[in-house]
Amino acid sequence: MRMTIAAIAFLGLMAITALVPVYARQQANCERERPLVTIPEIKSQNGLLKGVVRLSDEERSFLSNDGRCVGQDLRYFKGSPLNKPWPSGGNALPDILPGPTLRARVGDLVQLAFLNQIDVRNFAFSLDAGERGDTTRSSSDGCDIATASRKNHPGQSAQIYPRNDNMPNCLHGSSTANIHFHGTHTTPSTTGDNVLLFVRPALRDNSGNIIGPKDEEVMQQFGEIWAACERNGPPKKWTDLPEAYRKDQERLLKLYDSTAVYNGVPGNLPESAKLWPKNKEKIDAGLWPQYSIGAYPYCYRLPQYPGSPPDTVLMGQAPGTHWYHAHKHGSTHLNVANGMAGAFIIEGDYDDALRKFYNTTRDTLKEQVLVIQQLETALNLMSPGKQGPAPLSVNGRRIPVVTMRPGEVQMWRVINAAARDFVQFQSFDRRGPDKSTIEWRQIAQDGVQFSYDNYQRFGTVNQPFNLAGANRADLLVKAPGHTADYHLLVVRSVSDLPSVPPGKLDTLLTVRVAGAPMASPMDFITKKEDFPKFPAYLADLQSWLPPRKTRNLVYNTTPQSGRTGGKMPLHVINGELFDGSVTKTMTLNTIEEWTVSNETVNIAHPFHIHINPFQIFEVFQPNKPRPSGCAALDPTNPDT
């Protein structure tokens, strides 16, 4: 993108803007301490999670960094089971909700229609350059461009981004998206958890109408794809998909290539910027193409572990709290900051054990899904800015109110989907004559349940815990007998070891203990036999196989002290920038020991990574020379 930021110092606050403020057509509402919103849910039925996730845009209530409550056009995920509407905001602007909560079970088949229907006309400063009709763009490198007026020469402007960033390590194309199913153990290619996909917005005519097949035609094509996936598993080649869908995609990509505006001229895209030739090259080589327009079918299974080690180490899906978000390289942070994220709950024996204990010995266990977000309309590129980081929200609201009955225990699934801040759960304040407070015990981290021993070590009552971006925690939360409002106090930071004085504590949410007390007060699990059994497949990897290879990875940032001369710091691994290529290969069914060090903060720790023989992938292009020293793949021989 190209922006002209007037009246801003050349080395002052520079931002890549994702949204364009508009005058609200309805009343915006950013009030604190409104009731917690229950996020709409797509739930699996009879072993099938099926629905629509739509990337769309409309005006939403937004609390800006400077505290103003405004209405802005926002790109966001919405979705529902097939043929059911997304809830409306009535007469007021709706809140910025996370995407729909996906709820499935280990072993289920996931079938999601992803529709990118952003109206790119509403986001003039955040589009791929060729799609805006930019008459001043002079290069085809694909990076977004920002300019600013010079401090000592207000009438002159200069390019301030990119300076030393280059493709693919730069901001670009934030209306292009995909879905990353964070925490799932499934195929990373074709219609699975494929983060290399670039699903561009549907094409529109001059009146804003979508060009291409109607939603019902797309869903009919997807129905054929899903039926084949259910019979045979995810497709392996592009030609496995129905001809009608493949031809529609080819037609739309060629239409884009022949009509997109470049340097002010329609249909003038240079060959390097065209999309269909890149797809065709992949398809001709028997590989999966990268670009789609308007719609994409996701289909994959959440595999069950087929046995227990040491009999087998085949991969499977651990039940737990996971999440999904847009993961298009070059705009991931910006998309998450705009709210393109949601919860993905995968249930299994862990959930069954919790419900059995509480539903048979106490009242029903109520569950709360809490998605923490840090919604921003711009990325501060050159400096953090004077306004500070954006505020935190939970399920789209600032300091929402969670209701509990006196003596009740709830299960909370907490996801830190904030784009920047770590969030450390510190404490609830104490209220009432007996100085009572809310209590919690942690029972899982990052979608992996605690063993009973760790529940006793790290899950002690009100033990503080820290959630970095993408971290998740499951909690058992117990209300006291005293009715009052209790505030959850957290520490926000960009470090995993925050040290902030009490005055820096923020209130994340409020728990309102009210209503009739529980007939039989609920309590935490205290006996090992009642706690969810720790499955054998989560045992330490070292007990299965010795490490086959060791590697050293050194992370570094240069310069460590921040930007110099307006240039961005560079983040490297072993001295190398990411360039889109594969730099590390691993052998199926082996364990490696990696020692990872961060020279910026001088820390190091070893960990193990296991590569599972769940599926054999083609790793070399057909009909091309195999790299020197690489043996042919043999699925029966783990040494290859």
N, C-alpha and C positions, 0 to 999 in steps of 0.2 A: 504494500500500500504506500501511497505518498500522502503525507499530511503537511500542511503549513501551520505551524503553531506560532501565532502572533504574540508579540509582547512578552516573550519568555526569553530569559537570558540564555545565551548559547550553551553554557555549561550548567544550566539550572535543571529544573524538573522536566524530563522528557518522557513522554508516555506514548505507547502504542495503544490507541483507543479501540476498544471492542464495540462500544455502544455509542449511539449518538443521542444526547439528551433531547427530549421533546417536551412540549407542554402537554400535561396530562389531559387526556380526553375524559377521564373519570377521576374520581377522588382517590389519591394514593393514601395508604394507611401503613405506617411503620411503627405504630404504638408498641411499647414493650408490654410484657406480661399479659398477653392474650393467650387463650387456651392453646395447648400444643396441637398442631395439625397432624392427624393420622394420614400418612402418605397413601394414596391409592395403590392397590396391590394387584399384581397379576400372579395368580396362584395355580400351581399345577393340579391337574385332575387326571386320575387314572394313569399316572406315570407320564404325563405330557404337560410341559409348560409351554403354552401357546398364546401368543399375543402380538401386539404392535407396539413398537417404540418409535415415536415420531419426533424428529428434530425439527422444531418449528420456531416461530417467533410471534410475539405479540407484546402489547404494552403491559408492564408489570410494576407493582410498587417496589421502590428501590431506595435503600438508605445509603446515601453517598458517604465518602470518606470524611467529608466536612460536616456530617450530621444532618444534611437536608433530606427530607423525604420527597422524592420526585417520582414521576411516571416516566419510564423509559422503555423503548423497544428492546426486548431481550430474546436471545436465542436460548432455548431450553429443551430438555427432554420431556415429553409427556407420553402417556401410553395407557393401555387398558387391555383387558381380554378382548378378543375379536368381537367387533360390532357393538362395543359398549363405549359411551362417550367419556371424555375427560371432564371432571367437575369444573363448572364455571365459577367466576367470581361474583356473580350477581350484579348489583349496581355499583360496586366498588372494584378497584383494580385488584386482581388476585395477587397473593404473595408469590415470591419466587420459590416454588416447591422444588425439591429434588425430583429426579425421575421416578417413575413408578417402582415400588418395591417388588422385586422378583422373588418368588418363594417356590422352591422346588424341593425334591428329595433325592438323595443319592440313588443313582440308577435311572433317574428320569431322563427323557429326551427333551431337549430345549429347541423350540422352533419359534424364532422371533423374526418378524418383518421389520426391518429398519428402513424408515422412509426419511430422507433428508429433503425437507420441503421449506427450507429457509428462503425467504424472499430477500435476495441479496441487495435489492434496492434500498432496504432499510439500514444497511450496514456499509456505508460508502467508504469507511476508513478501515475496513477489516477484510477486504476481499482479495482474492488473487488478482494481481495487477491487470492481467489481460481481460478480466471480466468487467472492468469498470470503465473502459474507454479512456484510459489515462493517456493524455496527449503529450505528457512530458517524460514518460518513462523511456529510458534510453538503453536499458540492458535487459537481457532475458534470463538473468540468473535466478529469478523467482523469489528473491528475498523481499519482504516488505521494506518500504522506504519511508523515513520520516525526516522532515526538515524543520528548522527553527530559525527565528530571526536572531541576528547577532547582537550581542550585548552593546558593543560600542558603535554599531552601525545598524540601527533599527530598520532601516529601509532595505537591508540586505538579508538574505537567508542562506543557510548552508545545510547540507545533509548531515544529520547527526546519527542516523541509523540506516543501514549497517555501516560500521566503521571497519572493524576487523572481523566481523562475523561473515561467514560465507555459507552457501548451500553445502550440505543440508543443515548446518548448524546456524540457523537464523530463524527469525519469526516469519512465518508465511502461511497463507491460506487457511485462516481460522474459521471459515464457513464450510470447509471440507472436513469430514469427520468419519469416525468409525466407532465401534464399541469394544472396549477391552473388558473382559469378564475377570476382574482381579481376584485371584485366589482359586480359580478353577483349574483342575488337573485334566485338561482335555487337549485335543489336537489344536496346535497353533497355526494351522494352515486352512486353506479353502474356506468352508463355511463355519469354521470353529472360531477360537479366540485369536483371530488374525489381526494383529495390530499394524500390518503393512498395507492394509486396505486404505484407499482414498476414495470415499464415497462423496462425490460432489453434489451440491444442491441441484434439485430438478431445474431444468431449463424453463424459462418463461418467455411469453411473447411480450410485445410492447404494452399490452393491457394488464400484464401480471398474471395471466392464465398459464398454468403448467402445460408445457409441451411434452407429449409422450403418452404412454398408456395410462388409463384411469386407474384409480386405486383398486377397483374391483378386478380389472384385467391383471394388474400386478399380483394381487392375492391369488388369482386363479393359477398364474404361472408358479407362484411360490408353493401352492398346494401340490403341484406335481413334483417340485424339488423336495418338499418335505416327505412326501410319500416314498420317494426313492431313497431318501436318507433313512427313513424308518426301516426300510427293507434291507438296505445294503450298507448303512453307515454314511458318513459325510462323503461327498463326491471327491474324487482324487484328481480328475482332470476337468478342464473347462468344458470339454465336449460331453461330459456326463450330464450337463444341465440341459433343460428343454431348448429346442431350437428357437422357439418364439422369444424366450427371454434373451438368448444370446444375440439374436438379430436386432431386438429392440435396443440393447446396450450398444451394439456396433453402430446402429443408426444414430443414436443420441450422441455418442462420442464423436462421430464424423461430423454431425451437425454443429457441435461445439467448435471443433477444429476449423470448420469452414465459415463460421459466422462471428466468432469472438473478436472483439476489437483489440487491436494492438497498435500503439503509436497513433491512435486516433482514426485508424482505418479498419472497417469491418472486414473480417476474413483475411487478415494479414498476419496471422500467427506464424512465427518462424517455425521451421520443422522441429527445432529443439523444444518448443513449447507445446506441440500437439500431443494429444493423449492417445488417440487410437493407434498410431504407429508403435508406441511403447507397449500397449496391450498386445498387439499382433505379434510383436517380437517374442513376447513371453509365451503366447498361445502356440506359436509355431515351434517353439522349443519344448513343448509339452509341459510348461509351467503355468502357474496360476496368474492371471493378469491382476494388475494393481488398481486400475481405475474403474469406477462405476459411476453412474449418474442417477440420482433420484431415489434408488431403491436397492436394497441388498438383503438376501435371505440368510439368516443364521440358522444353522442346524447342527447340533452335536449332542452327545450323551454325556451325562455326569457319571463316570464309570465307577462301579463298585469294586472294592479290592477283592480279587478272586480267592485269596487265601491269606494265611498268616505266616509271617517270617518265622523261622528261616526256610520254610518250604518254598516260598516264592517271594519275590520282591517286585512283582508287577504293580504298576501304579494304579491308583484309584483316587476317589474324591473323599476327603475328610469332611464330615458335616461341620457347619459353623457359619459365622457371620462374615460375609464377603461383600464386595461392592463392584460396581461397574462404572466406567466413565469413558468419555471421548479420549482417544489416544492416538491422534494423528500427529506424527512428529513435526515439530515446528509450531504447534499451537496447543499442545496438551495443557500447559499451565494456564493459558488464557481461557481455554474452554472450561476447565475445572473452576477457574475463578468466576466464570459466568454462570456456573451452576449445573454444568452438564455431567451429573453424577447421580447415582442412586444405590440403594441397598440391594444385595443379592443374598438371600437367606437360603442356605442349603441344609435341610434337616436330615436326621438319621437317628441312630441308636442314642446318641447324646441327648437329643430333644425328648425322645421317648422316656428316658430314665428320669429326666427332670419333671416331666408331666406326670409320670407314674407316682413319684414321691408326693408332689404337691396336690395332685387331683384325687389321691386316695387317702392321704393322711391329713390334708388341710383343704382349704378352698381352692378353686381353680387358679392356676398361675397365669396372671395377665402379663402380656409382653408389650414392651415399648421399643420401637425402632427409632433411633435418634441419629440423624445425619447432621453432623456439624459442618457448616460451610463458611467460607470467607469470601463473600461476593464482591467483586470489583469490576469496574467498567474499563479499566485501563491497566497496562503493565508499566511500571516505572522503570525505564531502561537504564538511564544514566545515573540516577541517584534515588534514594528511597523516598524523597519528597518530605515536605514539611507537615503534611496532614497525618502521617503515620499510617500503619496498616489498617485495612478495612476491619469493621467489627465482625464478630462471630454471630452466626445464626444457627438455630436448631430447627430442622424441618421448615425452613423458610421464615422463621420469626425470631426476633430479638427477645431473649430471656422469656421463653414461653413458659406456661404454667402446666405442670404435670400433676394430675390429681391422684391421690392415694387415700384409701381408708385407713383409719387408725389400726395398727396391728397387721397391716397387709404387707406381703412380700411380692414384688414384681421382678420380672426378668427384663433387663435393659440390654439391648444390642446397640452399642455406641460405635459410630464410624467417624473418623476424622477425615472428612473430605475437603478440609480447608486447603486452599492453594498455597499458603505460606506458613502459617503458625503451627507450632507444636502446642498441645493443650495438656497441661498436667492437672489431673483431678486432685485437688488439695483437701477440701473438707466441706461439709455443710455447716452453716452457722447453727448456734444453739438457741432455742427459744423456749418460752414458757417458764413456769415457776420451778420445774424440775430440771431446767437446762437440757431438755431432751434434744435429740437431733436425728437426722436420717442416717442410717448405716448401710454400708455396702460391703460385699465380698466379691472379688473378681474370680471368675470361673473359667475364662478362656481368653486367649490373646491371638489376634490375627487369624481367626477362624480355626484355631487349634485348641481343643479343650485341655484344661489343666489335668494332670494326674492328681490323685488325692493328696500326695505328699506336697506338690506345689500349691495346691489349694490351701494347705496348712502353712506353707512358707510365704507365698506371695499373695495369697487370697485372704489374709487376715483382715479383721474388721477395720474398715476405713483406711486401709493401706494406700497411700498416694501412688498413683501410676501415671505414666506419661504416654501420650499418643502423638507420635509424629504424623505427618501426612501419610494417609493410606493405612495407618494402624487402626485396628478394631479391638474392642474389649467387650466381653459379656459379663454382666454383673447381676448378682442377686441383691435387690435393694429392699430394705425393710423400713417401714414407717413406724414412728413411735406411737404411743397411746395418746399423746397430747396433740390436739388440733392446733395448727398454726401454719404459716408460710415459712418454708425453709429454703435458703438460697445456696445453690451449689457454687462454691468458689473455686476458680481455676487460675493457673498461672499460664500466661501466653508467652511464647518465646520462639526463637529459631535455633535453640540448642536443646540437646536431650538431657542436659543437666542444668536446668534453670536455677538461678539464685536471685530471687526477687523479693524485696521487702514486702511486708503484709499490705502496705498501701497500694501495691501494684496488682493485687488480686482483682480479678474480674468475676462478675456473676454470669454464669453460663445459662442457668435456668432456675426456675422456682418450683419446688414441690409443695403443693397445697394439700395438707392432710386435713380431711374434712369428711363429713357424713357419718353414717352409723359405723361403730367399731366392728371389726370382724368378730363373728360369733365365737370363733376359736382362733386366737391370735396365731399368725404364721411365724415361722422362724427359719433361720438358715439351716442348711444341711449340716449335720454334725457327725454322722457316722459314715465310715468308709463304704459300708455295704449299700448305703442310700445314694452315694455320689455316682455320677455317670462313670461306668467302667472305662478305664483307659485302654484303648484298643492296641493290639500287638503291632499293628502296622505303623504306629506313631513312636515306636521304640527308637532309641538312638541308632543311627546308621552304623556307627563304629562296631556295633555288636553283630553286624551281618557280614560285612566284607571289609578287608583292609583297603586303604586308599591305593589306587592304581598309579596315580601320578600326583605330583605336587606342583603348584604354580604360585607365583608371587604377582600380586596386582597392587600397584602403587597409584593412589589417587593424588592429584595435586591441582592447585589453582594458581595461575600466574597472571598478574602479580597477586600475592596473597593479601596485600594491603588494600585492594580495591582497584578501581579504574585509574588509568593514567592518560592524560591528554585526551580525555573523552572516549577512550577505547574501553571495550568491555573486557572483564577478566576472562581468561580462557581456562576451561576445565578439561583436564587430560587424565588418561589412564596409561601408565607406563610411557608417559611423554607424548602420547598420540591423541589427536582429536578424533571424535567420531566422524566417519565419512560415509556411513551407510553400508559399508562392506562387512562381511563376517571375518572377525580376527581371531576367534577362538573356536575350535571344534572339539567335541568330546565324544567318547565311545559309548554306545548304548550298553546299559546294564553294568556300568562300572561306577566306582566312587572315586572322586578326586578330592584332595585336600588343598584348599586355597588359603594362603595367608594374604589378607587384605590390609594395607596400611594407608593412612591418610597423612601425607606429609604436612598438610596444612595445620592439623591439630595434633600430629604425632601420636596416633593411636594405632593399634594393630590387634587383630584377633583371628584365630583360625576357625574355619567352619567347613562343613562337608556338603557337597552337592551330589545328588544321585540322579543318574540318567536312566530312565525306565524303558524297558522294551515293550511299551504298550502298542506302539505302532511304528512300522518301518517306513521312513520317508525317502524319496529320491533326493539325494543331496548333490548330485552332479547333473548338469544338463545333458540330455541324450545327444548322441552323435557328436560330442565334443571331447577333446582329449582329457583324460583324467589327470588331475594334478600329479606331479611327480611325487612318488613316495606313498601314494594313497592306494590301499588295497581295495579290491572289489568288495562291495557289501555282501555279506552272507548272513541272512537272518538267523541261521542255526548256529553261528559261531560268534560268541560275544567278543572275541578278540578283534573282529573287524567292525 
